[in-house]
Amino acid sequence: MRADVVIVGGGVVGSSIALHLAEGGQCSVIVIERATSYARASSALSASSIRQQFTTPVCMGMSRHGFDFYRDIGERLAVEDERPEIGLVERGYLYLAEAGREAGLEAAVRVQRANAVPVERLEPLALADRFAWLNVEDLGLGAFGLAGEGWFDGYSVMQAFRKKARSLGVVYLHDEATGLAMTASRVTAVETARSGTIVSGVVVDAAGPHAAPVAAWAGFQLPVAPQKRTVFAFRCAEPPKDLPLVVDASGFYVRPEGDGYIAGGPAWLPDADPDDLDADYAQFDEAMWPALAHRIPAFERIRMSRAWAGHYEMSTFDHNALIGWTPGVDNLMIAAGFSGHGMQHAPATGRGVAELITKGRYETLDLSPLSVDRVVRGERIEELNVI
Ligand SMILES: Cc1cc2nc3c(=O)[nH]c(=O)nc-3n(C[C@H](O)[C@H](O)[C@H](O)COP(=O)(O)OP(=O)(O)OC[C@H]3O[C@@H](n4cnc5c(N)ncnc54)[C@H](O)[C@@H]3O)c2cc1C
């Protein structure tokens, strides 16, 4: 078997890259995906929200493109007369900072406005006026996104990319990549568990939380590691009206989902086992619920309906994606380490990686600030708004 481009990993990122390559019509593409159920893939376990409120210009640009893409996805990824539905809700993110600790959020708002992100700066009185359900007693500042933010059904997005890519001739191979065949600094083929060796001109590592082992087959130490995050779903007896996605000063986030809510927060325990997908219920009881009820008193009366855990594909280098050619390897492209942003940045990543492979340069949005080379140069991206 052979293809111009072989992609390891058929989640939202690998499938977006496959789609954009196929749309160019210039190359044959095989996606190797070991789990067609996607039961453990980040793309199926995501909170699938999108924000413009980053402080890194390249991330803001990718989110802007992501929102436009998802708004038009019915048209964009239609297969014959079947249009994907992803339930996109446009409602802002509300970032909150405690009194005396406003400096970071203040700086973020300045950068966002300079980059044309529509964000409103709200003092505590204005916050209380605007969001009657919010406890503002210990708050110093809020920042509310006015457009291009919200949430959607991530699993449907991933399936829409996959379905459209297949309709354009991309082959999805249900198999596991087990190694790379190399000649000097070139990858010549991908080895698989069941389908033998697949000869390829370019290989893309889009293996999500498992991207580091793939890069290691080519001798590159990719600083990406799985980090467990639990999402808790609950219902509330007296639902707060028009809740946006709230990112509290304590680090948790909460947003509406169907007729209830979902909430999540930072990693609860340091990850030891990359295969551990057990929900950390103690995080909800010991940390999140008290913080939720403090910030939004209506959440004192809630009932948890379920919880699940997924893995962030965390860039341990600087919490930002690593996209580009692998240092020291001629033809291994990496698209990994999205650190909680991969759903919203998948459309821009697919377009950018396809440009880099087929045209040799970025033609639309310049993703070079996220290049993998920055690891070798030791140049970290400092993002103020990390969730
Ligand atoms: C709890 C949680 C909440 C999140 N919330 C958000 C959010 O609100 N907004 C946002 O933008 N992002 C969010 N993210 C992040 C986002 O979901 C991920 O960045 C994105 O899904 C990554 O997509 P991916 O395709 O790179 O990885 P995945 O979806 O994990 O896909 C990688 C695929 O590679 C396959 N694979 C791996 N190794 C091999 C191999 N050797 N051979 C064959 N196949 C292989 C796997 O089976 C998998 O299907 C969240 C993630 C989690 C876990």
The ligand as a Tripos MOL2 file, in Angstrom:
@<TRIPOS>MOLECULE
LIG
   53    58     1     0     0
SMALL
NO_CHARGES

@<TRIPOS>ATOM
      1 C1        -12.1070   17.0390   28.7680 C.3       1 LIG1
      2 C2        -11.6290   17.8080   27.5790 C.ar      1 LIG1
      3 C3        -12.1800   19.0590   27.3090 C.ar      1 LIG1
      4 C4        -11.7570   19.7700   26.1890 C.ar      1 LIG1
      5 N1        -12.3520   20.9680   25.8970 N.ar      1 LIG1
      6 C5        -12.0200   21.6160   24.7710 C.ar      1 LIG1
      7 C6        -12.7060   22.7890   24.3960 C.ar      1 LIG1
      8 O1        -13.5980   23.2530   25.0950 O.2       1 LIG1
      9 N2        -12.3450   23.4090   23.2340 N.ar      1 LIG1
     10 C7        -11.3530   22.9090   22.4280 C.ar      1 LIG1
     11 O2        -11.0680   23.5290   21.4040 O.2       1 LIG1
     12 N3        -10.6830   21.7910   22.7500 N.ar      1 LIG1
     13 C8        -10.9980   21.1340   23.8990 C.ar      1 LIG1
     14 N4        -10.3370   20.0000   24.2460 N.ar      1 LIG1
     15 C9         -9.1990   19.5720   23.4460 C.3       1 LIG1
     16 C10        -9.6230   18.8920   22.1700 C.3       1 LIG1
     17 O3        -10.6590   17.9660   22.4200 O.3       1 LIG1
     18 C11        -8.3900   18.1850   21.5870 C.3       1 LIG1
     19 O4         -7.3440   19.1340   21.4420 O.3       1 LIG1
     20 C12        -8.6950   17.5960   20.2180 C.3       1 LIG1
     21 O5         -9.7970   16.7310   20.2750 O.3       1 LIG1
     22 C13        -7.4740   16.8450   19.7370 C.3       1 LIG1
     23 O6         -7.8110   16.1910   18.5490 O.3       1 LIG1
     24 P1         -6.8020   15.1560   17.9410 P.3       1 LIG1
     25 O7         -7.3790   14.7090   16.6590 O.co2     1 LIG1
     26 O8         -5.4380   15.7410   17.9490 O.co2     1 LIG1
     27 O9         -6.7370   13.9840   19.0320 O.3       1 LIG1
     28 P2         -7.7440   12.7390   19.2450 P.3       1 LIG1
     29 O10        -9.1490   13.1330   19.1150 O.co2     1 LIG1
     30 O11        -7.3310   12.0600   20.5080 O.co2     1 LIG1
     31 O12        -7.4140   11.8270   18.0040 O.3       1 LIG1
     32 C14        -6.1810   11.1420   17.8970 C.3       1 LIG1
     33 C15        -6.4800    9.7910   17.2880 C.3       1 LIG1
     34 O13        -5.2540    9.1420   17.0370 O.3       1 LIG1
     35 C16        -5.4690    7.7560   17.1950 C.3       1 LIG1
     36 N5         -4.1590    7.1510   17.3940 N.ar      1 LIG1
     37 C17        -3.2380    7.4660   18.3400 C.ar      1 LIG1
     38 N6         -2.1400    6.7290   18.1820 N.ar      1 LIG1
     39 C18        -2.3660    5.9300   17.1080 C.ar      1 LIG1
     40 C19        -1.5850    4.9230   16.4500 C.ar      1 LIG1
     41 N7         -0.3520    4.5860   16.8690 N.pl3     1 LIG1
     42 N8         -2.1320    4.2830   15.3740 N.ar      1 LIG1
     43 C20        -3.3970    4.6100   14.9480 C.ar      1 LIG1
     44 N9         -4.1580    5.5290   15.5480 N.ar      1 LIG1
     45 C21        -3.6460    6.1930   16.6040 C.ar      1 LIG1
     46 C22        -6.3880    7.6520   18.3950 C.3       1 LIG1
     47 O14        -7.1190    6.4380   18.3880 O.3       1 LIG1
     48 C23        -7.2760    8.8810   18.2140 C.3       1 LIG1
     49 O15        -8.5170    8.5700   17.6160 O.3       1 LIG1
     50 C24       -10.7360   19.2460   25.3460 C.ar      1 LIG1
     51 C25       -10.1960   17.9810   25.6080 C.ar      1 LIG1
     52 C26       -10.6430   17.2690   26.7110 C.ar      1 LIG1
     53 C27       -10.0500   15.9030   26.9650 C.3       1 LIG1
@<TRIPOS>BOND
     1     1     2 1
     2     2     3 ar
     3     2    52 ar
     4     3     4 ar
     5     4     5 ar
     6     4    50 ar
     7     5     6 ar
     8     6     7 ar
     9     6    13 1
    10     7     8 2
    11     7     9 ar
    12     9    10 ar
    13    10    11 2
    14    10    12 ar
    15    12    13 ar
    16    13    14 ar
    17    14    15 1
    18    14    50 ar
    19    15    16 1
    20    16    17 1
    21    16    18 1
    22    18    19 1
    23    18    20 1
    24    20    21 1
    25    20    22 1
    26    22    23 1
    27    23    24 1
    28    24    25 2
    29    24    26 1
    30    24    27 1
    31    27    28 1
    32    28    29 2
    33    28    30 1
    34    28    31 1
    35    31    32 1
    36    32    33 1
    37    33    34 1
    38    33    48 1
    39    34    35 1
    40    35    36 1
    41    35    46 1
    42    36    37 ar
    43    36    45 ar
    44    37    38 ar
    45    38    39 ar
    46    39    40 ar
    47    39    45 ar
    48    40    41 1
    49    40    42 ar
    50    42    43 ar
    51    43    44 ar
    52    44    45 ar
    53    46    47 1
    54    46    48 1
    55    48    49 1
    56    50    51 ar
    57    51    52 ar
    58    52    53 1
@<TRIPOS>SUBSTRUCTURE
     1 LIG1         1 GROUP 0 **** ****
